[in-house]
């Protein structure tokens, strides 16, 4: 299976292509994602790819059906999960509100996010 992804980081589009066999997600993953074998003998034998970043899946199966299945499975397992709202201090003293959506969508009230749809405040919250 080949998975093509696209991520926006600091306003730059980053495209990647990952190849491997689909395996079950680890139990600690709490967002819709797909797991692929990496083929490496290192300690990281599985790559976790969030469905939010998937552009297409090249395999015998239909990529939209796979993504819909993963999101449906995730949503049915996490019905009680609510959006998380966190206030983050900006570098110039402003306070911004970061919302981590239960469906994997994140938002921030800072100007950078409004312009680029990505910002350091969301990254800071995700690293905590």
N, C-alpha and C positions, 0 to 999 in steps of 0.2 A: 504494500500500500504506500502511495506517495501522497503526502499532505503538503499543500502549498499554503503559506501563511503570509500575512501582512500586518505589521505593527507600526504605530506612529509613536515615535519617541522624540520629544523635544522638536516637534514639527517635521521630522524627517521620516519618510516611509522606509521601513526595513522589510524586505521580502526574503523569505527563506523557503527551502524545500527540504522536507524530512522524509526519509524512506525507512520502512521497517514493518514488522508484523504487528497487528493490533493485539493488545493484551488488556486484561482487566485493569481498571483504575485502582490504585492503592486506596484503602479505606479512609485515609486522612485527607483526600482531595474533596473539598467542599464547594466545588464550582463545576459547571459543565465543561468537560474536557475529554480528550481522547489520549490514550497511552499507546506509544509505539516502542518496540524494541530498538535499541540504538545499534546493535551489532558490535558494540565495544566490549572488551573484557574488563573494563574498569569497574569501579563500584557503582557507577551510574548506568545500569543496563536498560533503563526505561526513560523515555522522554515524555513529559506531560505537556500537551498542547491545548490551551483553552479554546473552546469552540468560537469564542468571540474573535479570535485571530485567524481562523481558518477561512481561506478564500475558496479552495477547492480540494477535493480528494480524488486522486486518480486510482481507481480500483475497479473491480468487477461490480461493486455495489454502488448505488446512487449516493453521491456525497450529501445532497440535501436530506435524504432519508436518514443517513447516519447522524447528521447534526441534529435533526428533529428528534430522533430517538434518544440521543444523549441529553438534550435539554428537557425532554418530557420526563425521562428517568430522574434527572436532577431535581426538577420542580416537584415531582410527586414525592421525592424523599425529603424535601426541604420546605414543605408548605408553611411551617410555623416560623421560618426564618424571616426576619424583618430587615428593612434597609437600615444600615448603620450610618448615623450622622455624627461627624466628628469635627470639632473646631480646631483649626491649625493656625499657628502664628506665621505670618509671612516674614520675609527678610527685611521689610521696611516698617515693621510694626503693625501692619494690617492683620486682621483676623479673617480667615476664610473658612467657609463651611464645605467640608468634603462629604459627599454622600456615596457610600459603597452600596450599590444596588443588589438586591437579592438575586437578580437575574444576570449579574456579572457586569452591569453597566455602572460606571463610576462618573461622578460629576464633581466639579469644584466651582466656587463662585469667583475665583481669581480671573483677572483679564487674560492671562496666558491660556487658560483652559477654554475660555470663550472664543479665543482666536484659533488655537491649534487643536483643541479637543484632547490635549495632554498637558500635564504640568507636574512640577516637582512635589507639590503638596500631596497629590494622590500617591505618588511613588513613596513618599515619606510614610504615609499612613499604611500602605501595603507592606512596608518593610518592618513595621512594628509588630 
